[in-house]
Amino acid sequence: MEFILTHKWMFLILAEVIFWISIITFLVLRYWFGKKTLSFVFFLLFIINDLWIASLGFFDYLQTGQFSSYQVVIVVVFLYAITYGKSDFKKLDYHIQIYVAKWKGEPAPAIAPPKKLVGKEHAKKERKHFYVHLAVYAAAHLVFFLLYGLSSRIYEMASMNQFFDEYFSSMEGTLPFANQTVNNLSRVWTLIFIIDSIIALSYTVFPKGGRNAS
């Protein structure tokens, strides 16, 4: 394990190579050759590879005791997987089957396209994504607090305006935790969360148009 963690970036790159090999092989077997059962083996390889990447990040943290850019990359991948990964894969699955059938000169497969949600249904889906993102965001920041505690700088804040001004503008990443890398991650994540929340909740106030929007 020490050898693996010493060369963690090499193993992360190797894992990325395995990721693309497993995905491409899965797609070719499933859609070009119609070998859905065999393709599932490479889908399992994809899942195992993701778990391997996550375990690398976990054991690297146990060894160093620090949250670094290595874990940041893993967190970003994880966030995408639990929020938009499943729905994006369903869309990709449908479109690839259609395109492959055209390339092979075969009739289009009798499959229903992903349901295009509008109105209240779309707003409900976006709120669900918001709740998941909120839960992960809150849980992660609780873990950061338990691991590192609050920065001493936070007790010197005279107002919330001063806190947020320094939180978003300071290049040193001094707030809110006693770890600069985590603070920089928190700042970027907070901005993404705010933008994502505004977009997601806006559909509740201004439903996406369509026949079911009423």
Residue, then its C-alpha position, 0 to 999 in steps of 0.5 A: m500500500e505504501f508503494i501505491l500511495t507513493h505513486k498515487w498520481m500514476f495509479l490515478i492516471l492508470a485508473e483513468v485509462i481503465f475507466w475509458i477502456s471499460i466504458i468504450t468496451f462496454l459501449v461497443l459490446r452493448y450497442w454494436f455487437g448487442k452483447k448486453t450480458l458480456s458488456f455488464v462485465f465491463f460495467l462492473l469493471f467500471i464500478i470496481n475501478d471507481l471504488w478503487i479510485a475512492s479507496l486511494g483517496f481515503f488511504d492517502y488521507l489516512q497516510t498524510g492526514q491532509f486533504s489535498s488536490y488529489q481528494v478534490v478530484i475524487v470529490v468532484v467525480f463523486l458529486y457528479a455521479i450522485t447528482y446528474g450521472k444516472s440521468d445523463f447515462k440514461k440519455l446517452d444509452y438511448h441516443i447511442q442505440i439510435y445512432v448505432a442502428k443508423w450506422k449499421g443500416e438497421p431499423a431503429p430499436a423499439i425503445a422509448p426515449p427518455k421522458k422530457l419533463v416539463g412543468k411541475e415534474h421537471a421542477k420536482k426533479e430539479r428539487k430532488h437534485f437540489y436536496v441531494h446536493l444540499a445533503v452532500y454539501a452539508a455532510a461534507h462540511l460537517v466532516f471538515f469541521l470534525l476533522y479540522g475544526l474552525s479557523s482561529r480567524i473566524y473568531e476575529m470576524a466583526s460581522m457576517n459581511q466581513f466573513f463572506d468578503e474574506y471567505f470569497s476574496s482571500m487568496e490564502g483560504t483562511l476561512p472557515f476551517a483550519n485547513q487551506t486546501v479544504n477552505n479553497l475547496s469549500r469556497v469553489w463548492t459553495l459558489i457551484f452550490i449557490i449557482d446550482s441551487i438558483i437554477a434548480l429552484s428557479y424551475t419551481v417559481f418559473p416552471k419549464g414550458g411545455r404541454n404539462a407545464s400548467 
